[in-house]
């Protein structure tokens, strides 16, 4: 499959031209990214969308299809998504479905997109507030990560990106987890050497899992750690994605700790690391709303949901749990 580490390049954004396989390129980006980085874009047609999670809809996708038709784009064209997770999701979904699929690549411009959102081939849009409920799994030709772009991001964006790094370390790399603990100050300052290693090692955890299970039959579900409760919190409270997942990871660990499935010391270590990066570990919301939202989660299988459970720091296993039992445990915890 095409999610090999060799397809993920750590390098400058303005060097992307040598990786483009076609002379006919259309860039999909948002207005903010174009304003800040437009001068670094390669020579290509540009389709600009608004910024923000609220535009990740089928309406936006239809508008892009119409613009591609106006450009007379055919199957020889190449789509280059330049932006954060919203842009890469939309660009990948459009490319995967336009004319039954054309090639595409990404230049993720946010920390969250570099370490997670652009990696793995999942591309989708939201429907009525339910995240990524409509989507495809198709791998990009390449992903170019320019860590220099991160220095222009607000601090909150950096903190939210670290959530997925912490997740990857917790489920798949104990050494990365320790590095994050010992170097949190320099990491938050985006020290060049530290941040490049963090991005590389975080990506490696995800691609290793994806290569084993591209279409999420089982193994890939480990990447959902913190996301079942986290997505419910995000939908209910509208807090940023990273903050919701941070709370979700801690909540799921505490939940399974109460069931005797996770060691309390591992839960405590995860909670402390999340706090070191200035992220929340709890939030006020209605337990009934969380349970109801989980019932509509795309990860549900009939009356069960498969959830990742930490098997020590750096290791993870999957547990198949009945929704009724999960809801009862959430009620007890809340």
C-alpha positions as CSV (number, residue, x, y, z in Angstrom):
1,X,0.0,0.0,0.0
2,X,1.0,3.6,-0.4
3,X,1.2,4.6,3.2
4,X,4.9,3.5,3.5
5,X,7.2,5.8,5.4
6,X,8.9,6.4,2.1
7,X,5.8,8.2,0.9
8,X,6.0,10.6,3.8
9,X,8.6,13.3,3.3
10,X,9.9,15.7,5.9
11,X,11.1,18.7,4.0
12,X,10.4,22.3,2.9
13,X,7.0,23.1,1.4
14,X,8.5,25.0,-1.6
15,X,10.2,21.8,-2.8
16,X,6.9,20.0,-3.5
17,X,7.2,20.4,-7.3
18,X,9.6,17.5,-7.7
19,X,7.0,15.1,-6.2
20,X,4.1,16.1,-8.4
21,X,3.4,13.3,-11.0
22,X,1.4,15.5,-13.4
23,X,1.6,18.9,-15.0
24,X,-2.1,19.3,-14.5
25,X,-2.4,20.1,-10.8
26,X,-5.2,21.7,-8.8
27,X,-4.6,22.9,-5.3
28,X,-7.4,22.7,-2.7
29,X,-6.7,25.0,0.2
30,X,-8.5,27.4,2.5
31,X,-8.4,31.2,2.6
32,X,-6.2,31.4,5.7
33,X,-3.6,29.0,4.4
34,X,-3.5,30.7,1.0
35,X,-3.0,34.1,2.7
36,X,-0.1,32.9,4.8
37,X,1.6,30.4,2.5
38,X,0.3,31.2,-1.0
39,X,3.7,32.5,-2.3
40,X,5.1,29.0,-1.6
41,X,2.5,27.2,-3.6
42,X,3.6,25.5,-6.9
43,X,2.2,26.8,-10.1
44,X,-1.3,25.3,-10.4
45,X,-5.0,26.0,-10.5
46,X,-6.3,26.9,-7.0
47,X,-9.7,26.0,-5.5
48,X,-10.1,28.0,-2.3
49,X,-12.6,27.1,0.4
50,X,-13.5,28.8,3.7
51,X,-11.7,27.7,6.9
52,X,-13.3,25.8,9.7
53,X,-14.9,22.4,10.6
54,X,-18.4,23.7,9.7
55,X,-17.6,23.7,6.0
56,X,-16.6,20.0,6.0
57,X,-19.9,19.0,4.3
58,X,-21.2,17.5,1.1
59,X,-22.3,21.0,0.0
60,X,-18.6,22.1,0.0
61,X,-17.6,18.9,-1.9
62,X,-20.3,19.5,-4.5
63,X,-19.0,23.1,-5.1
64,X,-15.5,21.7,-5.6
65,X,-16.8,19.1,-8.1
66,X,-18.4,21.9,-10.1
67,X,-15.2,23.9,-10.2
68,X,-13.2,20.8,-11.3
69,X,-15.7,20.4,-14.1
70,X,-15.4,24.0,-15.1
71,X,-11.6,23.5,-15.3
72,X,-12.2,20.5,-17.5
73,X,-10.2,18.4,-15.0
74,X,-9.9,14.7,-16.1
75,X,-8.4,11.6,-14.6
76,X,-4.9,12.7,-15.5
77,X,-5.1,15.6,-13.1
78,X,-3.6,15.6,-9.6
79,X,-5.2,17.1,-6.5
80,X,-2.8,18.7,-4.0
81,X,-4.4,19.5,-0.6
82,X,-2.6,22.2,1.3
83,X,-3.9,22.9,4.8
84,X,-5.0,21.4,8.0
85,X,-7.1,18.4,8.7
86,X,-10.3,19.9,7.2
87,X,-8.6,20.7,3.9
88,X,-6.9,17.3,3.7
89,X,-10.1,15.4,4.5
90,X,-12.0,17.4,1.9
91,X,-9.3,17.2,-0.8
92,X,-8.8,13.5,-0.3
93,X,-12.5,12.8,-0.4
94,X,-13.0,14.9,-3.5
95,X,-10.0,13.2,-5.3
96,X,-11.1,9.7,-4.2
97,X,-14.6,10.2,-5.7
98,X,-14.2,12.6,-8.7
99,X,-14.4,10.5,-11.9
100,X,-14.1,7.4,-9.6
101,X,-10.8,8.6,-8.3
102,X,-7.8,10.6,-9.3
103,X,-4.4,10.8,-7.6
104,X,-3.8,13.3,-4.8
105,X,-1.2,14.3,-2.3
106,X,-1.0,16.5,0.8
107,X,1.0,19.3,2.4
108,X,-0.4,19.4,6.0
109,X,0.1,22.8,7.5
110,X,-1.0,22.2,11.1
111,X,0.6,20.0,13.7
112,X,-2.5,17.9,14.1
113,X,-2.6,17.3,10.3
114,X,1.1,16.4,10.1
115,X,1.1,13.8,12.9
116,X,-2.4,12.4,12.3
117,X,-5.2,13.8,10.2
118,X,-3.4,13.6,6.8
119,X,-1.9,10.1,7.5
120,X,-3.6,6.8,6.8
121,X,-5.9,7.4,3.8
122,X,-9.1,8.2,5.7
123,X,-10.9,11.1,4.0
124,X,-14.4,12.2,4.8
125,X,-16.9,14.8,5.6
126,X,-19.4,15.4,8.4
127,X,-23.2,15.1,8.4
128,X,-25.5,16.9,10.8
129,X,-22.6,17.3,13.3
130,X,-21.5,13.6,13.2
131,X,-17.8,13.6,12.3
132,X,-16.5,11.9,9.2
133,X,-19.7,9.8,8.8
134,X,-19.4,9.9,5.0
135,X,-15.9,9.0,3.7
136,X,-13.5,6.9,1.8
137,X,-10.2,5.1,2.5
138,X,-7.7,5.8,-0.2
139,X,-4.0,6.6,0.1
140,X,-2.3,9.8,-1.1
141,X,0.6,9.6,-3.5
142,X,2.7,11.5,-0.9
143,X,2.5,13.6,2.2
144,X,5.1,16.4,2.6
145,X,5.5,17.6,6.2
146,X,7.3,20.9,6.6
147,X,7.9,21.3,10.4
148,X,9.0,24.9,9.8
149,X,5.3,25.8,9.1
150,X,4.5,24.9,12.7
151,X,6.3,28.0,14.0
152,X,3.5,30.2,12.6
153,X,0.7,28.4,14.4
154,X,-1.0,29.7,17.6
155,X,0.0,27.9,20.8
156,X,-3.5,26.2,21.1
157,X,-3.0,24.6,17.7
158,X,0.3,23.2,18.9
159,X,-1.2,21.9,22.1
160,X,-4.1,20.2,20.2
161,X,-1.6,18.5,17.9
162,X,0.3,17.1,20.8
163,X,-2.8,15.2,21.8
164,X,-2.5,12.8,18.8
165,X,1.3,12.5,19.5
166,X,0.5,11.5,23.1
167,X,-2.1,9.0,21.8
168,X,0.4,7.4,19.4
169,X,3.0,7.2,22.1
170,X,0.5,5.7,24.6
171,X,-0.7,2.9,22.2
172,X,2.5,2.2,20.3
173,X,5.8,3.7,21.5
174,X,6.9,3.8,25.1
175,X,10.2,5.5,24.2
176,X,8.3,8.3,22.5
177,X,6.1,8.6,25.6
178,X,9.1,9.0,27.8
179,X,10.7,11.5,25.4
180,X,7.5,13.6,25.6
181,X,7.6,13.4,29.5
182,X,11.3,14.5,29.7
183,X,11.3,17.1,27.0
184,X,7.8,18.8,27.3
185,X,9.2,22.3,27.6
186,X,11.5,22.2,24.5
187,X,8.8,20.2,22.6
188,X,6.3,23.0,23.2
189,X,8.8,25.5,22.0
190,X,9.1,23.5,18.8
191,X,12.9,22.9,19.1
192,X,13.9,21.7,15.6
193,X,15.6,18.5,16.6
194,X,13.0,17.5,19.1
195,X,10.0,18.3,16.9
196,X,11.3,16.5,13.8
197,X,11.9,13.3,15.9
198,X,8.4,13.7,17.5
199,X,6.7,14.1,14.1
200,X,8.7,11.2,12.6
201,X,8.1,8.8,15.5
202,X,4.4,9.7,15.8
203,X,3.8,9.1,12.1
204,X,5.7,5.8,12.3
205,X,3.3,4.5,15.0
206,X,0.3,5.3,12.8
207,X,1.7,4.0,9.5
208,X,2.8,0.8,11.2
209,X,-0.7,0.1,12.3
210,X,-2.4,1.2,9.1
211,X,-0.1,-1.1,7.0
212,X,-1.5,-4.0,9.0
213,X,-5.1,-3.1,8.5
214,X,-5.8,-0.3,5.9
215,X,-9.6,-0.7,5.8
216,X,-10.1,-0.9,9.6
217,X,-11.3,-4.4,10.0
218,X,-9.7,-4.6,13.5
219,X,-6.0,-3.6,14.1
220,X,-6.5,0.0,12.9
221,X,-9.2,0.5,15.6
222,X,-6.4,0.9,18.1
223,X,-6.0,4.4,16.6
224,X,-9.5,5.3,18.0
225,X,-8.1,5.4,21.5
226,X,-9.8,8.3,23.3
227,X,-12.0,9.1,20.3
228,X,-15.2,7.3,21.1
229,X,-15.9,9.4,24.2
230,X,-13.8,12.3,22.8
231,X,-15.9,12.7,19.7
232,X,-19.0,12.6,21.8
233,X,-17.6,15.4,24.0
234,X,-16.6,17.4,20.9
235,X,-20.1,17.2,19.4
236,X,-21.9,18.0,22.7
237,X,-19.6,20.8,24.0
238,X,-18.0,22.1,20.7
239,X,-14.6,22.3,22.4
240,X,-11.6,22.0,20.0
241,X,-10.9,18.5,18.7
242,X,-7.6,18.1,20.6
243,X,-9.1,19.1,23.9
244,X,-12.0,16.7,23.5
245,X,-9.7,13.8,22.6
246,X,-7.4,14.6,25.6
247,X,-10.4,14.3,27.9
248,X,-11.6,11.2,26.0
249,X,-8.3,9.4,26.5
250,X,-8.3,10.0,30.3
251,X,-12.0,9.2,30.6
252,X,-11.7,5.9,28.7
253,X,-8.6,5.0,30.8
254,X,-10.5,5.8,34.0
255,X,-13.5,3.9,32.7
256,X,-11.5,0.7,32.0
257,X,-9.4,1.2,35.2
258,X,-12.7,1.0,37.1
259,X,-13.4,-2.3,35.3
260,X,-9.9,-3.6,36.2
261,X,-8.7,-3.6,32.6
262,X,-6.1,-0.7,32.9
263,X,-3.6,-0.2,35.7
264,X,-4.2,2.9,37.7
265,X,-0.5,3.9,37.4
266,X,-0.8,3.9,33.6
267,X,-3.9,6.1,33.8
268,X,-2.1,8.5,36.2
269,X,0.9,8.7,34.0
270,X,-1.2,9.5,30.9
271,X,-3.2,12.1,32.8
272,X,0.0,13.8,34.1
273,X,1.5,13.9,30.6
274,X,-1.6,15.5,29.1
275,X,-1.5,18.1,31.9
276,X,2.2,18.8,31.1
277,X,1.1,19.9,27.6
278,X,-1.5,22.3,29.0
279,X,-4.5,20.2,28.0
280,X,-7.7,19.4,29.9
281,X,-8.3,16.0,31.5
282,X,-11.9,16.6,32.5
283,X,-14.9,18.6,31.3
284,X,-18.5,19.2,32.4
285,X,-21.2,17.6,30.2
286,X,-24.3,15.5,30.5
287,X,-23.6,11.7,30.8
288,X,-26.9,10.9,28.9
289,X,-25.7,13.0,26.0
290,X,-22.4,11.2,25.8
291,X,-24.2,7.8,25.8
292,X,-26.7,8.9,23.1
293,X,-23.9,10.3,20.9
294,X,-21.9,7.1,21.2
295,X,-24.9,5.1,20.0
296,X,-24.6,7.0,16.7
297,X,-20.8,6.7,16.4
298,X,-19.6,5.0,13.2
299,X,-17.5,2.6,15.3
300,X,-20.6,1.0,16.7
301,X,-21.3,-2.6,15.6
302,X,-24.9,-3.5,16.3
303,X,-25.2,-3.3,20.1
304,X,-21.5,-3.5,20.7
305,X,-18.5,-1.2,20.3
306,X,-14.8,-2.2,20.0
307,X,-12.6,0.1,22.1
308,X,-8.9,0.3,22.4
309,X,-7.6,-0.3,26.0
310,X,-4.0,0.4,27.2
311,X,-2.1,-2.7,27.9
312,X,0.7,-0.7,29.6
313,X,2.3,2.5,28.2
314,X,3.2,1.9,24.6
315,X,0.9,-1.1,24.1
316,X,-2.7,-1.5,23.4
317,X,-5.4,-4.2,22.9
318,X,-9.0,-4.1,21.7
319,X,-12.0,-4.9,23.9
320,X,-15.5,-5.7,22.5
321,X,-17.9,-4.2,25.0
322,X,-21.7,-4.1,25.0
323,X,-23.2,-0.6,24.6
324,X,-25.4,-1.1,27.6
325,X,-22.4,-2.0,29.8
326,X,-20.5,1.0,28.4
327,X,-23.3,3.4,29.1
328,X,-23.7,2.0,32.7
329,X,-20.0,2.5,33.3
330,X,-20.1,6.1,31.9
331,X,-23.1,6.8,34.3
332,X,-21.1,5.4,37.2
333,X,-18.0,7.3,36.3
334,X,-19.9,10.6,35.9
